[in-house]
Amino acid sequence: MGNSYMEEHDEPRSEIDWRLARTMQLSFSGLIVFVMVVIWIATGFGDYFWPIWVWFGLTVPIALQYAIRRASKGPRQWRALNTHASLACLAGGILTFVWALTGFGFWLFWPLFGMAAALGLHALSTVWWRALHPARERELTERVDVLTRTRRGALDAQAAELRRIERDLHDGAQARLVALSMQLGRAEDRLDDHPEAAELVRNARVEASNAIKELRDLARGIAPPVLADRGLPAAVVSLGERSALPVTVKAKLDRRLSPVVESAAYFVVAESLTNAAKYAQGAEARVSLFEESGRLVVEIDDDGPGGADPHGNGLSGLRSRVEALDGILVVRSNPGEGTTVHAELPCE
């Protein structure tokens, strides 16, 4: 297989790498500013430094993104007010800049006064609403916290129980079947003079071997031992090595995640690679794993024919597993463009 595991050298990217997009935006803006300044110098300077308006126009969208991003990181109950305040401050800064470049004047007072009044009214109405509905809001908040904790606890308990079942199968039933198979093999060796009995014992030993294989596959499907012992990146590499397709794995995880998150991510990769091997024979597949803003991003894409049904049984089951952890799963599979499975799981 053409498998490779690059943990530190290659930085995997999500479907949209926002950090890279912002860096590219800043780079293009800087290039445009530089070109405008060069043009201004080449045209003989002049009495008016007009490139400053180019700077202004390029700065506005960057400042807008920063203001919205900062507001979205605040407490949920104050998010609307924080967004209003951020946008009002941005608008005030823009107006002040224009006011300074256009020769000052009294007109700036009125828009600033209007925005300040609107923001103050919004703040008073928010405080008033929260003061009139403290019990109900507190009750809902506490209820959400309780449900979140209990669901997380149930999922963790379920993951621990599945791991216990896997250990019991491995150390109990599987070990007994192995011992039985060895005993049947010794019995077969002693029945050379009784070919019919030897044939029966041989068949029983084959059935025991098949049962061991099925039990091993069942245990691996419940809780893969490599996932518990070596972590998610190693488990995904193992999946890639067993896949019928050449798989490239790029992972950048600096810590072990909770068992329920690792298990969900593992089965997303396993099901996606199984579908790719089934419908995209001969294609290549790529798996990316990394953390971004408190979320584990898992992305599997292949070069197959595409056209996968996002609502099929396998993908629907994966979506339910991911959404049970407050995650998201998106499938993009246009005909002729391959298939991409993109999942994000909270892992803070």
Secondary structure, DSSP 4 states (H G I P E B T S, - for coil): ---EEESSSS----SS-HHHHHHHHHHHHHHHHHHHHHHHHHTT--SS-THHHHHHHHHHHHHHHHHHHHHHTS-GGGHHHHHHHHHHHHHHHHHHHHHHHTT--GGGHHHHHHHHHHHHHHHHHHHHHHHHSHHHHHHHHHHHHHHHHHHHHHHHHHHHHHHHHHHHIIIIIHHHHHHHHHHHHHHHHTTTT-HHHHHHHHHHHHHHHHHHHHHHHHHHHHS-HHHHHH-HHHHHHHHHHHSSS-EEEEEE--S---HHHHHHHHHHHHHHHHHHHHHSTT--EEEEEEEETTEEEEEEEE-S-----TTSHHHHHHHHHHHTTT-EEEEE--TTS-EEEEEEEE--
